[in-house]
Amino acid sequence: MTAATRTRGPLIIEMMNLGTDEDPRMVRVGHQPGDGTGVPLLLFNGIGGNIELLAPLVGKMPEREIVVFDIPGVGQSELPRWPYRLGGIARLAARILDRLGIGEVDVLGVSWGGAAAQAFACTLGRRCRRLILCATAPGVVMVPSSPSVLWKMATPKRYMNAEYARSISGDIYGGDFRRNPALATDMFRHVKYKSRLGYYLQLLAASGWTSIHWLPTLRQPTLLMAGADDPLVPLANARLMHKLIRKSQLKIFDCGHMFLMTRADESVAAIREFLDKP
């Protein structure tokens, strides 16, 4: 394990060796200690997103212990030797929690990370107290976005070319990005792009996966957060999941896919209200 470093604010970032001496697996982990009260919060990022993308959101909850990490092949985490599935990411997250001495957590997942969060809640249910799913869907059995949006999402080019990111941000993310494409410049400055392979491995991990058949069995109270104008994950998916998850509530934002960034204060207020309920 390398020496830990701090970002701006209380988030401490370190490289963890979660493999063996013969087969090291270096994963970059961010940990905000918080003030020691409440249940820690585990974050699963969206596709291609590294720790820094969610760091502004983490910074708005300084009182809460929070764990976030770069998926293998993303940000500064090493590329995996073999392809993985979402269940493998859930188990990897559990190993990170073990290393930090954390047992039960609340879990929040964003977009692709929302699928990983669902996998964690299902396969490691005893460690998941409450679940927050943001701008996500029940996998391949979902209300799809348009083919043109899917085509633009199939490549990590927006992480590599700032002008391209501005030009397509409104089409992919909707909401405020339609009116102000320059928001993409501010958002993507936080992204530390690694490789095409890491991005495609994330796409492969979710291919063929669905939670549609076991969502009614989830025991965790669940908050579904969605944007009213989300071209990538249409709002109908959140409404469908709300019907399937018995202990769920739905919060809709007057925004698009990236409401956690563009409606950060409102999002944090909703997260706090849900997590702090008795």
N, C-alpha and C positions, 0 to 999 in steps of 0.2 A: 504494500500500500504506500502510495506517495504521500508527501506532506499535504495537508489540507490547505486550501486557499479560500479567501473570502471574495465574494462579489460585492458590489455596492449593496449595503444593507446587511441583514443578519444571516444570509444564506452562505453556508460553508460547503465548498465543493472539493471532492477528493476522488482519486482513482482507487477503486476496490478490485482486488484480485479475487474473483468469485469462482475461479477454477482450481487447478492443482499446480504443484511445482512443475510437473511434467507438461501440463496443458493449461497454462494461465489464461484467464478470461478477464481482461481489464474492462471494467464498467465505470463510467463517470457518474458519480452520485452527488446530488445536492441535498443538504440537510439543514433545516432551520430549527434550532433547538426550542424556540418558543419560550414561554414562561413556566412550563411544567404543568399547566392545568389543561383539562380536557383531553379528548382522544386524539392521537396524532392523525394527520391527514396524508394519505398516499396519492400522488398525482401520476396519471398516465397521459403523456403528451400526444398531440396529433402527429400524423405522418410527416416524417422529415424534420420534426421539431426537436430542438435540443433544450437543455435546462434554461438557457437564457430567455427563450421565448415565453416561458411561464414565470420567470423571475419577477417581473413587475406585479403580477397577480399575487405571488407569494409575499412580496414586500408590503402589500396592503393588509396582510393578516399577520403582523409581527408577533402577536400573542400565541399563535398556534404552532405546534411542532409539525413540520411538513417535510416530506421526503419526495424527491423527484429525481429521475435518472435519464440518461441518454440510452435509448434502445441500442443494442448491439448493431454496429454498422452506421449509427447516427451520431452526429456531434463528434465527441472525442472518445466514445466507446469503441473498442476494437470490433472489427468485422468478425462475425462468427465463422467457425470453420464449416458449419453445416447450416442449411435452412432450418427455420424454427416455426412453431405454430403459436397461436395466442396463449394456449395453456402453458407453453414453455416460458413465455414472458411473465405470466402470473407467478409461476414458480420461482423465476429469477427475482421478481420483486420480493417474494417471501424470504429469499436468502439475504437480500439487502436488509430487510427489516430485522432478520435474525442477527446480522452483523452489528446492527445499531442497537440491539437489545430492545426492540419494539415488538410487542405482541399484537393486540387488537388495534385495528385502524379503521378510520373512515376512508372511503375511496372515491376519488373523482377522476373521471376519464373524459378526454376531449376528442371528438371525432373518431379517428382510428383508435385512439387511446380509450374511447368509450367502450369499444369492443373488448379490449384488454381488461378494462375494469369489470365488465360483465363476466369475463372468464374468471377473474380473481374472485368475485362474489360467489360464483357457482362452485368452483373447485376448492376454494379455501374459505368457505362460508363462515367457519368459526372465527376467522380472524377479521372479518368484515362486519362492522357494526351498522354503518349506514352507507348508502351508495348515491353518488351524484353523477348523472350522465348528461354531458353537454354536447349538443349538436351531433348526435350519434344515431345509430340505427341498429336493428337486430341482425346485422350481417347481410348475406346475399339475398335473403327473403325480406325485401324492403321495398318501399316506394322509391324508384330510382330517380336520379337526376337525368337531365337530357344528355344524349350522346355527345354533344359538343362540350359540355362541362366535364364529362367523364374523360374525354380525350385530352383535355387540357390538364387534368389531374394525373393522367397516366405517366407523365414525365416530370422529373424534378427541375425542369428548365427554369421555373420561376425562382428557384433558389440560386441559380447560377447567373441570371441576367436581370438586372434591376429594371431595365426598360420594359422587358417582356412581362415582368411581374406587375408593373403598373398597368400595362395594357390589358391584362386579362383578370386583374384582381376583382373588378366589379362583376364579371361574368361568373367567377368561381365563388366568391364570398358574399356577393350581394350587399344589401344594407348600405352602410355608410361608404363602403368602397365604390359603390356605383356613383355616388355624388362627389367623392374625393379619392381618386385613385392614388394620390400621393401618400395616403395612409399605408400603402404597401411598402413604401420606402422605409418608413419608420418601423414597421413590423419586421421586415426581413433583415434589418440591420442586426437583429438579435439572433438570426439563424446562422449557425456555423455548419455549412454544408460539408459533407464528407465524401460521399461517392454515390454513383448511380446504383451500384450493387446493393448498398445498404437500403436505399429507397425501394428498389424492386423486391428485396427480401421482405420488407414490410407489406407490400402489396401481396406477395405470395403467402405470407402468414395468415392473411385474412381471406384468401380465396377459398371459396366453398364453405366457409364457416357461417353458422347462423345460431342464434340463441332463441329463435322464435318458438321452438317446441318446449323449452324449459323456463322461459321467463315467468310463467304463472307460478313456478315453484320457488322463486326467490323469496326469502324470508325477510330480507333487509328492507327497512323503510327507504324509499328511493325518491330522489328529487330529479325530475327530468327538466332540463333547461334547453330552450330552443329559440332560434330566431325566426321571426315571422317571414322574413325574406331570405331564405337560405337555399340557393340554387344547388348546392352540393349535397346536402341532406335535407330534403323537403320536410316541412313542418309535419306533414301527415305521418312521418315515422315516429315522431315523439307522441303524437296522439294515439297511434297504434300501440306503442309500448306502454303508455299510460293505462290503456284498457287491459293489457295483459299482465302488468305487474300489480299485484293486489294492493300492496302498501305504497302507492306512489302518488305523487302530486306533480303538477305540470306548471312550469313558469315560462311564459312566452315574452320575449324581448322584441321591441320595435327596432329590429336590426337584422343582420344577416348571420353568416356562419361564425364570424369571429367576435361575437358579443362579449366574450370574456376580456377582450382587449379594448374594444370600442365602447363598451358599457361596463367598464371595470368596477366602478363604485357600486352600481346597481347589482352587478353580479355578486360581488363580495357580500353585500347586504343580504341577498337571498341565501347565499351559502352559510353565512353566520346564523341566520334565523333558523335554517333547517338543522344545522349541526348542533345548535345550542338548545334545541327543544328538549325538555325532560324525557 
